[in-house]
Amino acid sequence: RQTGTVETDAEKHDVEYLTPISIGTPPQNLIVDFDTGSSDLWVFSTEMAAKDIKGQAVYDPNNSSTSEKLQGSTWQITYGDGSSSSGDVYLDTVTIGNLTVPNQAVEAATKVSDEFTDDANNDGLLGLGFSSINTVQPTPQNTFFDNIKNNLDAPLFTADLKHGAPGSYNFGYIDPAAYVGNISWTPVDSSQGFWSFTSPGYAVGTEAMRNHSISGIADTGTTLLLLPKSVVKAYYEEIQGAQYDSNQGGYVFPCSPTPPDFVFGVSDGIVTVPGDMVSYAPVDSANQDCFGGIQSDTGIGFSIFGDVALKTSFVVFDAGGLQLGWGAKN
Ligand SMILES: O=C(NNC1=NCCC1)c1ccc(Br)cc1
């Protein structure tokens, strides 16, 4: 971000994290949401109806000398928040930083739901989940990471998301300058296509850790930290005036004083979500109530360690060791 530009409300509350990529020849530059909770690389495209495009950059396969249509292939995806998109598929060159995959499946959207049309800043998604849940039919395609991981020094990537500031994704190496102390490692179960792990327990504020396993996924594409109802209830019981607000669809509480920290275990270590990151966003300019960054995972089947949890740490997604590493940020 250049100095002097105004921070948008979305940026103020870390709603999503967007990263530049290049597609095709000559390179077409788009800015997309890197999403460890899904495994499709799809982009706004010239194949969409004009009414569904509101400010986004689009991929034009006809303007790329290296694009090749994957005849007969289609895709359709629906995300956990109900948003969705669909389209057809091209193979083309994709570059992220100094890394290039020559024949990456680029899923060109023909249709997107309103959530995507109304998000002018986001030109698509780049899935960093496991390729087993890629939605391309009849033949599922590999993610960018799967296509490049054997050419990296190590088959891993790291996410260093920040609060109200640009973060970084690195591929193939762990930057020792990005974290302090030891990284806590925990095994990943990739059988559902996600970066799933089980936290052994949690604590509210300075209380003792409670032995309560929490199984969930590390999902950069989900904004909040979605946990079991019992855990969420125990957390908000510690905040004066906190209550479930059906209008807002979640727990709301007075923005001040700062709520207690939320701590969860990762193997032998702990991750602390500072209280000031839990008061996610004011519900309206009038009263001083805040929508909580910790909400219930009811109906999903497991918990989601979204950006509210991930931005506290330097996180290593290690496909070689099938493990997640959580380090304290430098
Ligand atoms: O959709 C998911 N993650 N990514 C994104 N959300 C919104 C746009 C991108 C998601 C993944 C797994 C589970 Br379980 C719940 C939600």
The ligand as an SDF file (V2000), in Angstrom:
LIG
                    3D

 16 17  0  0  0  0  0  0  0  0999 V2000
  -14.9810  -21.8860    1.9560 O   0  0  0  0  0  0  0  0  0  0  0  0
  -14.1480  -22.1490    2.7760 C   0  0  0  0  0  0  0  0  0  0  0  0
  -12.9510  -21.4920    2.8360 N   0  0  0  0  0  0  0  0  0  0  0  0
  -12.5940  -20.5620    1.8920 N   0  0  0  0  0  0  0  0  0  0  0  0
  -13.3910  -19.5170    1.5640 C   0  0  0  0  0  0  0  0  0  0  0  0
  -14.4170  -19.0910    2.2400 N   0  0  0  0  0  0  0  0  0  0  0  0
  -15.0470  -17.9580    1.5690 C   0  0  0  0  0  0  0  0  0  0  0  0
  -14.2930  -17.7300    0.2810 C   0  0  0  0  0  0  0  0  0  0  0  0
  -13.1410  -18.6680    0.3310 C   0  0  0  0  0  0  0  0  0  0  0  0
  -14.3620  -23.2430    3.7500 C   0  0  0  0  0  0  0  0  0  0  0  0
  -13.6020  -24.3750    3.6780 C   0  0  0  0  0  0  0  0  0  0  0  0
  -13.8620  -25.4220    4.5380 C   0  0  0  0  0  0  0  0  0  0  0  0
  -14.8630  -25.2750    5.4760 C   0  0  0  0  0  0  0  0  0  0  0  0
  -15.1970  -26.7050    6.6600 Br  0  0  0  0  0  0  0  0  0  0  0  0
  -15.6380  -24.1240    5.5570 C   0  0  0  0  0  0  0  0  0  0  0  0
  -15.3620  -23.0870    4.6840 C   0  0  0  0  0  0  0  0  0  0  0  0
  1  2  2  0
  2  3  1  0
  2 10  1  0
  3  4  1  0
  4  5  1  0
  5  6  2  0
  5  9  1  0
  6  7  1  0
  7  8  1  0
  8  9  1  0
 10 11  1  0
 10 16  2  0
 11 12  2  0
 12 13  1  0
 13 14  1  0
 13 15  2  0
 15 16  1  0
M  END
$$$$
